[in-house]
Amino acid sequence: MREFTIRLSSVRDVQDLVALATTMGFTVFVHDGHHKVNGNSFMEMFCLDCTQPLTVSANCGEAEFDAFRVAAQRFLV
């Protein structure tokens, strides 16, 4: 499982992250320390405490994960 930390500041950020996650060929999970949700689900993302940094994780190859992280650059903490 590979991980990186992000911060989402607006509903638009949530929409953009979900849109990005749905283009990946693997499942993306987002954690807030208490809840773990599917990053492909707009509704599930609102179960998280977005006032705190969030952890994004995925079980995929290193090259795939690196490409995802680069695409998510604007959200990185």
C-alpha positions as CSV (number, residue, x, y, z in Angstrom):
1,M,0.0,0.0,0.0
2,R,1.4,3.3,-1.0
3,E,0.4,6.6,0.6
4,F,0.6,10.4,0.4
5,T,-0.9,13.3,2.3
6,I,-3.3,15.9,0.9
7,R,-5.5,18.8,1.9
8,L,-8.9,19.5,0.3
9,S,-10.0,23.1,0.8
10,S,-13.3,23.2,-1.1
11,V,-16.1,21.2,-2.6
12,R,-14.4,21.8,-6.0
13,D,-11.2,20.2,-4.6
14,V,-13.3,17.1,-3.6
15,Q,-14.9,17.0,-7.0
16,D,-11.5,17.2,-8.7
17,L,-9.9,14.5,-6.6
18,V,-12.8,12.2,-7.1
19,A,-12.6,12.8,-10.9
20,L,-8.9,12.1,-10.8
21,A,-9.3,8.9,-8.7
22,T,-12.0,7.5,-11.1
23,T,-9.5,7.7,-14.0
24,M,-7.0,5.5,-12.2
25,G,-7.0,1.7,-12.9
26,F,-6.9,0.9,-9.2
27,T,-9.0,1.7,-6.2
28,V,-8.1,4.8,-4.3
29,F,-8.8,5.1,-0.6
30,V,-8.8,8.3,1.5
31,H,-8.4,8.3,5.3
32,D,-8.9,11.0,7.9
33,G,-7.7,9.0,10.9
34,H,-11.1,7.8,11.8
35,H,-12.8,6.9,8.5
36,K,-11.5,5.2,5.4
37,V,-13.6,5.8,2.2
38,N,-13.5,5.0,-1.4
39,G,-11.8,8.0,-3.2
40,N,-14.0,7.3,-6.3
41,S,-17.2,8.1,-4.4
42,F,-18.2,11.8,-4.1
43,M,-20.7,11.0,-1.4
44,E,-18.3,9.0,0.7
45,M,-15.7,11.7,0.6
46,F,-18.1,13.9,2.6
47,C,-17.9,11.5,5.5
48,L,-14.3,12.7,6.1
49,D,-13.1,15.6,8.2
50,C,-11.6,17.7,5.5
51,T,-10.4,20.4,8.0
52,Q,-7.4,18.1,8.6
53,P,-4.8,16.6,6.3
54,L,-6.0,13.4,4.6
55,T,-4.1,10.3,3.6
56,V,-4.5,8.9,0.2
57,S,-3.6,5.3,-0.3
58,A,-3.7,2.8,-3.2
59,N,-2.5,-0.8,-3.8
60,C,-0.8,-0.5,-7.2
61,G,2.5,-0.5,-8.9
62,E,5.1,2.1,-8.2
63,A,4.9,3.7,-11.7
64,E,1.1,3.9,-11.5
65,F,1.3,5.5,-8.0
66,D,3.9,8.0,-9.0
67,A,1.8,9.1,-12.0
68,F,-1.2,9.4,-9.7
69,R,0.8,11.5,-7.2
70,V,2.0,13.8,-9.9
71,A,-1.5,14.3,-11.2
72,A,-2.6,15.1,-7.6
73,Q,0.2,17.5,-7.0
74,R,-2.0,20.5,-6.3
75,F,-3.5,18.7,-3.3
76,L,-0.2,17.6,-1.7
77,V,0.7,18.8,1.8
